[in-house]
Structures are given as structure tokens and as C-alpha cells.
Amino acid sequence: MAGNALSRAGVNVRIIDKRPSKVMAGQADGISPRTIEMLQSYGMADRLLEEGVQVHMLAFYNPRRDGKGVERTSRISDVNAPTARWQFEIALHQGAIESIFLEAMKKHGLEVERPYFPTALEISQDDAELNDPTSYPVKVTVQRVLETSNKANGDSQASHNGVQSNAFESNTVIQADDPEETEIIKAKFVIGGDGAHSWVRKQLGIKMEGETTQHVWGVVDLVPETDFPDVRHRTLIHSDAGSCMIIPREGDEVRLYIQLAEGLEHGAEGRLDRSKVGPEKVMAIAKEAVKPWKLEFPNPISWWTVYVIGQMVASRFSAHQRVFIAGDACHTHSPKAGQGMNASMNDTHNLSWKIAHVLRGWADLDILKTYEFERKKFAHDLIDFDKRLASMFSEKAISEDNLNGVVPEEFQDLLKSMGGLTSGIGIEYAPSLITDNTYQSFAPGLMIGHRVQPQIIIRVADCRAYEMQDLIISDTKWKLLFFVGDPKQEKQALVVKRLGEYMERPDSFLSKFSPKNSREAVFTMLIVSSTPKDDADYTDIHPGLLTHWSKAFTDDVSVDKKSGGHAYETYGVLTTTGAFAAVRPDGYVGYVSSLEGVVDGTVDKYFSRFMKEQS
């Protein structure tokens, strides 16, 4: 995710992976509605939607009163987030998802270098160097097992903006009597997305805070033979044999999550000793859990694993704002809510544009502090929810013999109440250097700290319908939304003229924070009027505000009358006064103001807090 975002931004990046080849099957497999929106913003959702399984419903099963297995007690929508653009989750194995990224990165000249093993990480202690965004204060020593007999002597050094990027720029040096190739990479930034047992985190001396539970779970991917009626829905089963979750997968495959009744021995570094249990035990419990229906396993297993649920968050997410950790490296939790891969990718979606802005000289290094501020709070919120969910899921359901068991309705209500979190739609970033809710009242539906809600608007020049989210693409640019009302009306026409004239001034924030002769490098301006499409003209917008005819839109019903016409209403903007919104490059609303706030310097003060004036 980080490599893709940064390479798209033109950053010189390298990805070092100790795996000898890409992931082929198994591991994470759930994509939430918000992550689909995020991937769409990179132009990467089509293949995901084509290859993945759409999960629309969630079924609940609990013990029958007569003790003869389980029965379905309810079935609800799997996604409980009314504003989600896609009202379902996607299930697709991690190997396929990784392939989507590998393919996308290759278009930008980036391929994963494998198998590479980091052996040393060194960060400069010189404050002047650390505070200079053009410096290379991090050194990473890496080694790779050679696949050829080519040999040389000495070490080489290469400089890179980030380690996590292009093919080698330097001649690597290989010891003549050593089968390993060694290279020292100098970097401006390093991102460690290297898992729950993160090497990067350990080098930084960052501690994980939280606890490891006693809940042991097994996971198996396979094609079963079954008459279970909800095998193609996400299904949560509380049974006397143990708890079970079923996830439909590609083709006829399913994933089974099974609670193992007893704990397992732990080996080195506290890791679970997988040799003490096999997939046969997992399948045997699943077979019992779905009775009275049958569940047979005549086909080979695609993938399996076993794990102990750990619920922990790193004490910090970076060192000197130069080396960062992301994903499981800084937060671990159970997979029951399907958040592992989603939370991880959203970490670096949040971080990447900030690094790109610093590298381009557009923003101060302080902007990087908002990564930990925003994502650490989300991680804690996720862990709090996960503790309740994992505990309720791991316990048996209430019965005459288990009066302290889980009440099915309470379990279901918990999942419903946390729909905003699990779907990713309700993620909220608190006020910070880049998120200011002082003037939220001018557009209450454009909730500051939240992603922009989907909405259909009409391009004025050709009356083509567009989804607002498809205009807010992940290209590292701020999107400036001007809701100008109806410029056919004299009052609003004067407002539009004044806005355009201001934007053309050399002291406007657009001029101050844009590179010389490049008004669209940092900001994309989108104008949304309220003029009926039959009357609207893109020439109604002052050229100082409208950089191209394709940037003028209006809030009206589409020509086919199937959508549109509700943007002002949804975003809470009055057509008589309009509003302004600054949307961050990651699609989250950073600031809202009146149109007057644009010309009176209020918006300028907001951007001046973290952006650098361009010469």
C-alpha cells in the first residue's frame, strides 16, 4: 500500500521483502466498504470487485433448546453503514489482493526486491540532519541470498527517499567468499510493515502494550461438501462444540475460523507451537459445530494456520518522524471483525501523502506527527471493540446449563452498533494540525475528520453524471470544493467573481502554496453550483476559480433521472450562501468555511499552519 501510493507520487521507493516469492494463498481475506472506496481512489477497485466474493449477509446460529445441534436465530445485513458506497464486504485471498498491488506498482516502475533480509538499522542523532527534509538520516543494511555466481568485493551505498521503490540504482557489492550480497541503503524515510513480530519495531526499541488472550483459534481454507444453508453468507456460530465463523470465498471455497477448546504450548519468543495441532482438529470441531447439517471435507486444503489472539498497540508509531511502523507492526487484534488488512492499508494510506508532501517541500515535517495521532487512536478504538467481540465470540451461548453465557441478541447488537468502525465508514480523525472543525456549521454533512460521503453530481459542460468520490482521487493533491449556489443569480455571480479574482492574486493561498506557474500541482479546485442543468453554463464560473471546463459541476438529477440532485442537501450546504471545504489527499475532510472565509484570509491561516510557501 505504501509502495504503491508513494511510487504513484513519483517518490523513489524500494520495497525489501524477506519472502522468496509473493503470497499465493490464505492469510487476510476481507476488504471492508471503506477500503473498497480507498482502492477505488487509486483506480484499483475494478479487479477486486471482479474477482472477489461479495458478502452481503451475516447469519447467527445458536444452540437448539433440545440440544440437537444449532439453529439459525437471525440473519442481518453484513454492513451496517448507511452511507457506504458499496453495501457489502469483499472476500478474496491475500495473494490475489497482493497481485493487484504488484501489478499497479509495476506501472510506476516499482517491483518488490526479494528475498532481502535487513541486518542493521541506524538513525542519525544529529538534530540538524533529522530536521532537514532533504537529508538521508537513516541507514539500513540488507542482505540477499544470491541466485547467480556473480561475485565482487566491497560494499556499495545508495540513497533513497524511502525504504519500503525503483530497481537498484547502485552497483551492489558482494563478498567474494560470502554467498550473500550486502548493501547499505541511505534513506530519508523507512516504513516497517513487517508484521506482528516486526524487526523494525524491535530495532527502535518500541514496546507493544496490551495483552495476549487465552483464546486459541484455527483457520482453514477449503472446498467443503455440505448442506449447511448459510455457507455462502458470513456466519457466526455459537455451539456446544465451540465457536465457529464461516466466510464464503472464491468459487466454492470457504474459510473456517474455529475456536480450539484447549490452549497450546508456546515455543521461542512466545510464539504458538503449531506442531501441536493440525487442520484435522480444526475440521473435526467445525463438523460438530454445524450439526444437524453435514460438513464433509473431500477436497485438499488450500491453506491453514493456528493463532492466539493478541490485543496490543505499540507505545509509539515512529522514531524521529523518520522511521515508521504500520499495520500489525503497531497494532494486533483478532481477525473476527475483519480489520487486520483493512486497518493496515489505511495506516499507510494516511501516512504516504504526508511523506510525499514533505519530500516535495510542500509541508513541514510536523505534518508527519499526525500519522501517529490519528492512527493510534483508531487502533485503540479497534482494540476496545475487539476485546468485547472476541470475548463474546469465544464464550458459549447462554443456555439452561450455562446461565452466564452470551446472549445472542447482545452479540448481534454489538456488531450492529460498531458498524461504522468495522466497515471503516465511521472512522473519524480528531482535530489536529490538519483537521479543524471550527466552522463545521457551514456544511454539517461534510463532517470534518470523516471521509467525503458519496454523492452524484452533474458535470456542467456535458451533463455527464459523476460520483463525488471519483473526483477525489488519491493523487496527493488537496481537493478544494466550492459550493457556489446559483451563479445565474446576481448575488451569487458577484460571489463567484470575487472568489475568482482572489484566487488570481499573488497573495492568495493558492498562489502562496503552489509552485510557480503550476496552480494545479498541490490543489484541485472543483466547483459545484446549484443551477438546473438545463440552464447551467461552465462559463458562469470565473476563470480564476475554474482551471478547466471539466471542473465545473452542478447539483441536479442525472439525465436518466436515476441519481443526483441531493449534494447540497446531503452535505448540509445552503444554496443561498454556499460553502467551502478542503479535502485532504486521503479523502478526509480537513476544513470547512464560508465562501467569505476564502477571501478574508481564514482559509489561508488554516493552510499556513502546516504548508510551506513556494518561491
N, C-alpha and C positions, 0 to 999 in steps of 0.2 A: 504493500500500500504506500509506504513512504517512498520507496524507489520509483514507483510509477508516478506519484504526484510530483516529485522533485525533478525527475527526468523530463516530464512534460513542461516543467517550468524552465528548462534549459540549464539546470544545475548539473555540474559534473559529479556524479554519484557512482559509488561502487557497492555492490552487494556481495558480501562474503558469507558463504553457507557451508557448514561442515558436512551436510548431506552429500553423498556422491551423486545423487540424482533427485529429480523432483518427486514430490509426494504423488503416489499412484492411486491410493485409495484410503478410505477411513478418515479418522481424525474429525475435525469440526465439520459440520454439515448444514447448519441452519443460518439462513440470511433473513434478517428482520426487515419490515417495511421501510424503516428509515435508511437502512444500509442499501436497499434497492434504490431508493431516491439518491443516495450519495453516489453509488456506482453509475447511475443514470447521468449525474452531473459530470462524470468523466467520459461519458459516451460508452460505458462498458456494461450496461444492463441487458442489452438485447440477447446476447448469448446466454446469460444467466437465466433469463426468463424462458428462453427456448429449451434449454437442456434440463433445467431444474424442475422439481415437483412442486406444484402449488399446494400448500397446506391451508385449507380454509376452515376446517372444523376441529374442535377439541372435544373428545369424549371422556367421560369419567365412569369408571367401574369400581364397584364396592362389593363386599361380601353379601351373599344372599342370606336371608333370615334362616332358611332351612339348612344352611351350612354346606350346600352343594355348589361350591364354586362362587363365581362372581356374576353380577348383572350390571347392565348399564343403568346408571342413575340419572345421567343428563348428558346433553350434547350442546355445546355453545360455539359461537364464532371463535376461531383461534386468535384473531386480532381484535382487541378492544381499544381502538384508537380512531374515532370518527373522521379525523382529518387526514388519515393516511391515504396517500395516492394509490397505493396498492394494498388492498384489504386482505392480504394473505402473506404468509411466510414462504420462503423458498427452501427446499431441501436439496442439496447437491453436495457430493463428497468433496473434501478439501482439495484433492488432486485436480479435479475439474475446475474448481474456483482458482487455484493457483495457476492453472494453464491460461485462464482468461487474463490474469495479470502478466504472465510471462509473454504472452502474445502482444499485449498492449505496450509493454515496456520495450519490446524489440523494435517497435516502430520508431522509438525515440533513441535507438542506439544503445539500449541497456540490456545486458544479459547477466544472469547470476553466475558468479565465479565459484566453482566447486571442484573438489572438496577442499576448503580452506579452513584452517584452524588458527584462531588468534592465540598468541602466546604471551603478549605483553601489551599493556595499555598505560600510556603516560600522558598526564596533563600538565602543561606548564603552570608554574606557581607565580609567574610574573604578571602582576595586575595589569600593567600596560599592554602586554600581549593579549591577555584574556579580554580586555575591554576594546581591543581593536578588531572590528569585524572582518578586516582584510587579512588578519594573521592566521597562521596554522598552528594553534597551540596544542593539538592532540597528535600523538604518535601511536600507531597501532602496528605491532609486529605480527605478521601472519606467515603461516607455512602451508604448503600444499604438497601432497604426495605426487611425484612426477609420474606421468603416463608414458614418457619418452625417455630416451637415454641421453638427451642433450645435457651437457654439464658446462658450468662456468665457475668462476671464482668471485668472491666478494659479495657485498650487499648493495642493493640499489634503493633509492628513495624516490617516491612520487608524491606529489601534492594534490589534494582533492578537497572539494568543498564539503563532502560528507562521505562517511563510510557507511555504507548500508547497501550502480553507476557506470560509466563507459568501460570499454575494454581497457586493458592496461596501457598506460601512457609511457611507462618506463621500461627499460630492459631489466627484467628480473635477474637476480643473481643466485646461482645455485652452487653450493659447495661441491667440489669435485669428488669428495669422499663421503658425501651425505645424500641419501635418496630423497631428501626433502628440499623444496625450494623455499627460500626465506625472502620476505620483502618487508620493508618499513614504509608504511603509508602515513604521510602527513596530512592531517585533515583539519578543516575548520570546525566541523561538527561530526559527531558519531551518534548513531541511534542503535541501541541494543534491543532488537526484537527477538531475543533468543530464549524465550520460554521461561517456565516457572523456576527452573534451576539456572537462571541467567548467569553466564560467565561475566558479562559486562557489569551486572549489578554487584557481583562479588568483588570485582576489581575496584569498584567505587566504595566498597565498604557499606553499602546501603542495606539496612535490615528490613525484613518483612515483619509486619506487625499484624497479629491476629492469632488464629488457632487452626489446628488440624483436627477435624472431627473424627469420630469412630465409624462414620458411615463408609462402607466399602461397596463399590459398585462395579459391575462388569458390563462391557459393551460388545455387541456382536452385530456385524453387518452380514446379511444373508438373504436368500430367497426361500421363504418357508412354504410349506403346504398346509393350508389352514382354511377353516370355515368361520373364523372369527369375523364378525360383521364390520368391525371398525378398523380393519388392518390398513386401510388407506386414509385414515384420519390420524392425527396426533392423539394418542390415547394414554391416559393416566390410570393405572390400575392399583388399587389397594386390595391385596388378597392376603389370606392367612399364610400363603406360601412365601409372601414377600412382595415388595413394591416393584412395579414394572412400568416402563414407558415405551410406547411403540411410536416410531417415526417412519412414515412412508418415504421411500427413496426412489431412485431412478428405476424405470421398468417395473419389475415385480419385487424388487429388493425392499427390505425393511431394516431398520435399526432397532435393536432391543437394548434398553437400559434395564439392568436387573440389580436389585439390592441383594448383596450376598449376606447371608444370615450371620456368619461369624467373621471376626477380624482376621487379618492375615499377618504373617510375620514381615518385619521390615528389615531391609538389608543396609548397605552402605548409604550414608547421607540421609538416612531415614526414608529411603525410597521403598515402595511396596515390593515385596518379593513375588513377582508374577509366576515364578515356578511352582508356587503352592496352589495354584488354581488354573484350570483350563477352560476353554469355551464350552466344553461339555457340561460343566457345572452350571454355567450361565444359562444354557439352553434348557437344562433339566428344570431349573426353577421357573423359567418362562413358560414351559409346558404346563406346569402345575398352576401357575398364576392365572391362566386364561380359561381354565376349566369352568363350565362343562364343554367348551368348544375345544376342538383339536388343534394342535400346533406341532407339525412334524418338520424335520429338517433333512430332506433327502439330497439337498444340494450343497456344494462346497461353501465354506465360509470365505467371505471376501476380506474381512478384517476383524480383529477383536483386540480388546485391551481390558485392563482392570485398574482401578484407581481408588485412592482415598480422597474424600472431599476436604480441600483446604480452603479456608476463607481468610485471605490475608491481603494487605495493601502495603506497598513499600513506604518507608518513612519519608522518602523524597524521590522525585522522578528525574532528577538531573544532578550533574556536578558542574558548577560554574556556568550553567546555561550553555555548555559546550558538548557535554556527553549526556544523552538522554536514554531512558529506558521506556519501553512501551509494551502494551499487551500483557501477556502472562508474566512478563518480567517484572511488572509493577502491581499486578492485581490478579489473584486467583480465587476461584469460586467454583461451585458445582455447575455442570452443564444443563441442569434441569430447566433453567429459564432460557437456554439457547443464546447466551450472551458472550461466550468466550471470544469467538472470532469477530462478532459484531463490535464488541467493546474495543477490541484490539485495533481493528481497522479504523474505527472512529478516533482512537487516540492519535494516530499519525495523520489522519485527515485534518485534525485540529492543529497539529504541530507543523506540517510540511509547508503550508503557505506562509507561516510566520518566519520560518527559516529562509524561505525564498525572498521575502521582503527585506530581511536583514542583509542577505547576500547581495541584493541589488542596490543596497543603500537607501531603500525607501523608508525603513523603520529602524528605530533604536533597538539595541539588544534587549532592553527591558521588556519588549513585547513577548519575548520567549518565556518570561516568568508566568505568563497567563496560561501556558500549557499545563503546568502542574496545578495551578489554582483551579482551572476548570475541570480537568480530567480526574484529579484526585477526589474532588467532591463527588463526581459521578461514581467513581469506584467505591467510595464509602456507601453511597446510597444503594448501589447494586449489592454490596456485601450484606447490608442490613436486610434487604429483601430476600437475598439468597439464604440467609440463616433461617428465616421463617419458612421459606419454601422447602428447603432441603430437610428441615426438621419434620415438617408436616408430611412430606412425601415419604420419608424414611420410617415414620411411625405407622403402626397398623390402624385401620379404621375402627371407629367406635362400634362396640357390639355388646351383647349381654355378658360376655366373658371378658370384655376389655372396655370398661366404662370410661376410662381416661384416654381412649383412643381419639383419632382425628375425626371431627365432624365433617362429613362430605361437603355440606353447604359452606362451611367456613373455609375449607380448602379452595373451593370454587370461587368464593367471594374474594379471597386473597389474590388469585390470579386476575380476576376482573379489575380489582382496584389498582393493580400495578400495570395495567395495560399500556399506559403511556411510557413507562420505563422499559418494559420488555420489548415493545415494538420500536423503541428508540424515538418515537414521535414526541414524547413528552420531555425529552432531555432539555434542561434549562441551565444556561450559564449565568451565574450571578454577576452583579455589577462589578466592573473592574476597569483597568486602564482602557480597554477596548469595548466595553459594554456599559452603556449609560442609559438608564431608564427615566431620566429627569422629565422628559416631555412625552412620555408614553401616551398621554391622553389624546394626542393629535391623530393617533392611529392605533387604538387599543387592540385591533385584530392582528396587527403586526407586532406580536409580542416580543419585546426586547429580550435577547438571550435564548430565543427559540428559533427553530428553522422557519423559513417562509412557508406558509401554507400553500398548497396547490390551488391554482385558480386559472381559469381560461380567460384570456383577453384577446382582442382582435387587432391585428396589425393594420394600421390605417391605410397605407398605400395600396394594399391588395386585398384587404378584408380576410386575410388568412388567420385562422384561429391558432393561438399559441398557448401552451401551458407555461405559466409564470416560472415554474421551477426549471423549465428547459431553457429559459433565458438567463438563469442564474447559474451558469456553468462553473465548474471548478477550473478556472484558468488563472488563478492567483490575483484576479482583479476585484476591486470593490465594485459593487453594483449600486448605483445611485438611482433610487426610484423617486420620480417626481409625479405626484398625483395633482394635476393642474386644473381639475374641473373642466368646464367647457370654454375653450378659448374662442369660441364663436360669440360668446357673451363679452361685452365691452370690458367689464370689470376684470374678468379672468384673462382677457387678451393683454391688458396692461400688466398683470402679474407675470405672465409668460414673457413679455417683452423685458420687464425689469430683471427677471431671472437670467435671461439670455445675455443681456448687457453686462450683468455682474460676472457671469462665467467667462466672458471675454476679457475681463480686466486682468492686468498683470498681478494684482494683489488678491485675486480670488483664491480660495483654497485649491481649486482645480489647477490654476497656474502655478501656485507655490509648490504643490506636492507632485506635480507631473514633470518628467524630464522635458527639457526644452524641445519645442517643436514636436511633441508627442503627447497630445491631450488624452489619448486613449490607452496609454501604456499602463496606468495604475487604476483608472476608473472607467467603468462603462456606464453611461447615462441612459436610462430608459424612461420615457415619458408616457404616462398613462392618463388620457383625458376621459371625460365622461360624455363627450359629444356622440350622438347617434351615428352609427357607421354610414348611414345614407348621406349625412351632411359633413362628416369629418374630412379634413384635408391635412396631410402631413406638413404642408406649407404654413399651417397655422402656428407651428412651433418655431420660435426664434432660432436662427442658425447657431447662436451661441450656446443654445441648450441642446439642439439636435445635431449630432455629429454625422448622421446618415439617415436617409429616409426609412431604413428598416428598424430604427429605434423608436418610432412613434406608434403608440398603441391606444386603443380606446376600450372602455368597459361597456361592451354591448353583447347581445346574443349573437352567436355564430350564424353564418348564412344558412346552414342546415337546421338552425333553431334547436340544436341538441345540447348546447352548452354556452357558458359565458353570461356576462351581464350582471355578475354579482361581486366583482372585485372590491368596489368601494364599500359595499355593504359588509362583506366578509372581513375586510381589513379595518373597518370602523372609520373610514375617511369620509368627511362631509364634502359633497360636490361643490358646495358654495365657498369653501375655504381651502380645500386640498390639503396636502401634507407632503413631507419629505422623509425618506428612510434610507439609511446607509446600511447595506447588507454586506457582511464580511465575506471574504473569498471562500469560506467554508459553508456559505448558505445560511448563516445565522444572523439575525437582525442585531446590529450593534448600536444603532442610534435612530431616533425619530425626532422630528421637529416640525414646526410650521414652515410654510414656504418663506415667510418673512425671516425665519431663523437662518435661512441660506444666505440671504443678502446682508443681514445685520451683523454677521461675524460669529454667530452662535455655533454654527456647524464648523467653522474654521477652528474655533477653540477646541472642539472635540478632536479633530484630526491632529491638531498641534500637540496633543498630549503624547503621541507615540510615533508620528510620522516626521521624516526629515525633509526640510525644504530642499528642492532640487535647483542646481545652478543653471 
